[in-house]
Structure formats: C-alpha cells, structure tokens
Amino acid sequence: MIERKHGTVGRYTPGARVNHWLNAIILILLALSGMSLFHPALFFLSDLFGGGTWTRILHPWLGLALLVTFAGLFLRFWRYNLWERGDSLWMQHIGDVVTQREENLPEVGRYNAGQKILFWGMTILILVLAASGIVMWDTRFGQYFTIEQKRVAAVVHATAAVLTIGLWIIHVYAAIWVKGTVRAMTQGSVTGGWAWKHHRKWLREEVAKEPR
Amino acid sequence: MSTLQSLDITRRSATTSPSPSVRETEEVAKLIDISKCIGCKACQAACYEWNDLRDEIGVNVGSYQNPPDLTENTWTLMRFSEVEPQDGKLEWLIRKDGCMHCADPGCLKACPAPGAIVQYANGIVDFISENCIGCGYCVKGCPFNIPRISQKDQKAYKCTLCSDRVSVGLEPACAKACPTQAISFGTKADMVDLAQTRLVDLNERGYDKAGLYDPPGVGGTHVMYVLQHADRPELYSGLPKDPKISPLVEAWKGAAKPIALIGLGLTALFGFFHYVTAGPNEVDETDEEQAKKTIDGPDQKRDVR
C-alpha cells in the first residue's frame, strides 16, 4: 500500500506485526530455556523461568506455542517466499551484498534470496525441532519412544536449535545493518527510498497496484 | 539421596570446576557372584526395606521375575532367564540387575542440572534428587537402561549403592541380606581379588569361560559380576557385551557443546565486526528521489500538495 502523502510504502499489517513479535518473544524464550539445558555454563538462564524444573516443564509448551505463531507467519508469507530465477543470481552476488555494491545486484521483489532462505530455513528447522521435541518430551510422550530414538532426537534437536539460533542472529543483524528495516515491523511501513534501494521490483509492483 | 558430608565428590553433573575432594578415598565395589545366587530375592526385599520403598503388587508374567522391570521404587531386580548355553544343558541364570556405578557414568555426563548426579571419590554414582529437574537425560545417557523417572514427582531414581550406609562404614543392604554371600562388598581391589579366587573354582568345575564382568567400555564398574559364561553376557537377561556411552550422547554432550557456543558466538561477533568495518547500509537522497519519481509516476505536475 502506497502512502503518497508521506512517501512511504506499507509492508506489514498490524496483524502481521503482532504475529511476528509474538513469534519473536516465544522464540527468544525457547532459545534461553533451551540453552540453559544445553550447556552447564548457561544453566543460570533457567532462573529466568523459575529454576531448572520449571524450565523443563515450560520449554515444550513454549515450543507448541511457537508452532502456532509460526504457522501464522507461514500462512501470511509463504507465497512471497517462493524461489525465483533472480534469487539464484542474487545469491551468486552475495559478496556484493555484504560489501554494499548494490549496483551489481538484480532488482529484488518483496523479499530477497537471503530473506527467503531464512523463511524456508526457519520453516524446516521449526518442524524438525517440533518433531524431535515431541520425542524428547518424556513426561507426555516418553512411553511411545525407545531410548535410542530419544538419543537421536536429542542430537537432532540440539543441532536444529543451534542452526535456528544462528539464523536468528543473522536475521537480527541484517535488520540492524540495513537501516530503515526495523520500522517495517514496528510501524508497518518503510520509506520509499528504502523500498527503492532494497526491494525495487516490489516497489514498482506496489505502485502499479495503485496507479494514480 | 542427598549429598553426604563424609564422601568426597570426584565428578558433579553440569559442573566444570573441581568438586570438594581433599580426602584420599579407596574405591569400593560390589561383587555379585551369579554362580552363588539362588534367586531368593532377599536383596530385593532388603533394598525396599532400607530405602523404605514399596512397589505395586504386580501380576505373574510367566517367571519368578517380579516386578517385570526396574521401576522408580525397585532399584534392584532379580532377572530370571532360562537358557541353554549348550544344546540339552538347561541353566537358570539369575542376575541381580541395578545401577552398575560406572567409572565413566553416562547418566552424569548427560545430566544438564548442576549437582543432580554426583560421583563420589569411592566410585558410587548417586542421584541428588533435590537437584533433579526431571528431564530424563540420564535415561538417555545410561548404557544399561537403569534410571527410572517417577510418575509421582518426575524425578529420576536408581540404586544408590546404599551411599548413606557406605558413608558410615556399613555394607549395602542387599549385601547384608544375601544368605549365600553371592553379594560381597569391599574395596574394588579386594573384590577383583575375590573374583579371581572364585574364577579358579568355577574353571575347575568346568566353566572354562567363567570371568569377571567389569566392562572397560565404561571405565570399569563399581558393581561387578562373576559370570559362568563371561564370553556371552547377553545370556544373563541381555547384559550388554561391550557397554559404552552411546556415541549420540557423546556427541550431544561432548563436542556439540563447545562447537555450538563458539559457532554462535563467532556468528554474532562476525556481524558486529562487519558493522564496524563495512558500516551501516543506509538509504541516501538519490534513493529517496528515485522512489519519489517511481511513486508519483511520470506525471509529476499533478502532484500538488
């Protein structure tokens, strides 16, 4: 949605923003509680949740909550994250992205290839985390799985969690690095200049949707 | 159990700094001589008595084994198996199952709660229940499938080797109760010696494969068996031949921890240094002008504000 008066472009509806931030809060709580059980040096983080036992009780329920919030994000955004030919070209120029030689990059639609990788990466990892998490959830599902299956689940869960946190760090850094990005999720709109610089194809599409 | 002042601690779960260990302590061990066991279950009863536990009245599952498996209340269990080690030669092998008190305890390595599992300097591996968070990682870590999580309090339980008795100079309740002295208790060195004399005896009686079960894959154990058929421990209700902590658990609780933390730390640091060297990615005036042109379209004259 183009707001010609302010020269801004609408990017996220209030519903999408609430959905995103609920997801973000739950993901951070999951990371903190999960890390506390992963490494002894981080066990102190379990105090944030009322101690080790409460951390063990809450973590899987937070996981279920994340499944719900992420399903919301998935349904909202999947169609904008389908891979296109330009995305592969953009990835080939990833060096130009980090060194800000943007003149060498193809025009980008609503999301660039990096954002799409984040989207699909998070989708796959959260599904893997949910599946392995169920196997590890002894108090509810312990009787349905063998010890060996639980061992595999523990390794898979830890690996997927570390990758998820890694993707999350990249996601947060990209939002900090690319100035003018955060307002998309806090105010819902971006400046025209931001859209032009980073998502030119999307800007043209939005303008074409609302001709004067 | 709770921590015992008179027992020094060698290892403590989820703890990287040294634990109190000023004393010189001899390693202890329990030796279970299966060739002397008559399956009377006095040890099982003594375990319930000393630890003040009772299990549910079960049902007959077709053998004298009762209850059918270890539980949070049954920390030791007589496992009965009828086998034919040689054709036509039936043997009734009865093994007193329970925690083996490994020198390299998988439960302790897997445990995420500081101090929920300790290994005393005398070799006893003990669960400190008030620190237990009930996650069940010890169950995944154990190569012998011993710990059980209570449905009542979600905490893990297993044989303590009567650490509370041993700390005051008594033998474990099961050893005290055994009427045939199939269970002996003493220093590990003495128990290995005792086993050797028994093996000489068994060899003379025709059990040429008799041996001591003190599996090196877990660094040796502080509960050892004298087996008539040491070449085939599986005969004894599936006693593992070469128990080891699962490589999955070793990866999860070993290499994965530093690699993951360093990897994530470096990712964040890389971002920070990218920012302070490459600088923020900012929109400039030409971008805004270009955007304005695009938004307003070619016919700019109509744009009167």
Interface residues (C-beta under 8 A of the other chain):
Chain A: I2 R4 K5 G7 V9 S36 L37 F38 H39 P40 A41 F43 S46 G51 G52 T53 T55 R56 V98 T99 Q100 M136 D138 T139 G142 I147 E148 K150 R151 V152 A154 V155 A158 T159 V162 I165 G166 I169 I170 Y173 I176 W177 V178 K179 G180 T191 G192 G193 W194 A195 W196 K197 L203 R204 V207 P211 R212
Chain B: A14 T15 T16 P112 A113 P114 N131 I133 G134 C135 G136 Y137 V139 K140 N145 I149 Q154 S246 L248 V249 A251 W252 A256 K257 A260 L261 G263 L264 T267 A268 G271 H274 Y275 A278 G279 P280 N281 E282 V283 D284 E285 D287 E288 Q290 A291 K292 T294 I295 D296 G297 D299 R302 D303 R305
